Structures are given as structure tokens and as C-alpha cells.
Amino acid sequence: MAEQPLNARMVVEEIKVGLRVETFDGSVRGFVTRDGLAKMVKELMEGERGKKVRKRAKEYGEMAEKAMEEGTGSSWRNLNSLMGEICKRKEA
């Protein structure tokens, strides 16, 4: 729970795949209000900022799929390399 504000800032400000919900007292760690949550859900589903966020999230999803492609994806290759190193050390 302690890292939630940091995660929220990263999602909203750094990778831009989310919207910040207003809190009851305006603080980063405060409780969200029903109205603030409703406003951001509406913005996410119908608004211009939401459209940009959804587009960016889709792009990240496509990049993740590409990274996991068997044989050619960067994540697949890195995991394969790690497994190779583990097997070498086990044999030694």
C-alpha cells in the first residue's frame, strides 16, 4: 500500500495510461470521492483525455505482445538466454 502513490504517479504522469482521481482532501494519499471517481470513469470512457489514455494503453499492450513472441520477442529471447545460463551453471 505504501507504494500506491508512486505507482499512481508513474501510471498517470510517466507512461500516461491512467487518469488521476480527485481525493476527498486533495492529497495524494486521501480517499477518493464518489463524484471524483464517477467523473474520471466518464472521462476515461467518453472524454478526449480518456481516448488518448486508451490509445496509449493499447500501444503498450501491442508492444508487450510483440516482446513475448516466441523466437523473436525481446522478453522471449531474454528468458531463453537466462535459462541457458542457468543450465550452463548447473552442468559446471
C-alpha positions, 0 to 999 in steps of 0.5 A: 500500500505504501507504494500506491502513490508512486505507482499512481504517479508513474501510471498517470504522469510517466507512461500516461495510461491512467487518469488521476482521481480527485481525493476527498482532501486533495492529497495524494494519499486521501480517499477518493470521492464518489463524484471524483471517481464517477467523473474520471470513469466518464472521462476515461470512457467518453472524454478526449483525455480518456481516448488518448489514455486508451490509445496509449494503453493499447500501444503498450499492450501491442508492444508487450505482445510483440516482446513475448513472441516466441523466437523473436520477442525481446522478453522471449529471447531474454528468458531463453538466454537466462535459462541457458545460463542457468543450465550452463551453471548447473552442468559446471 
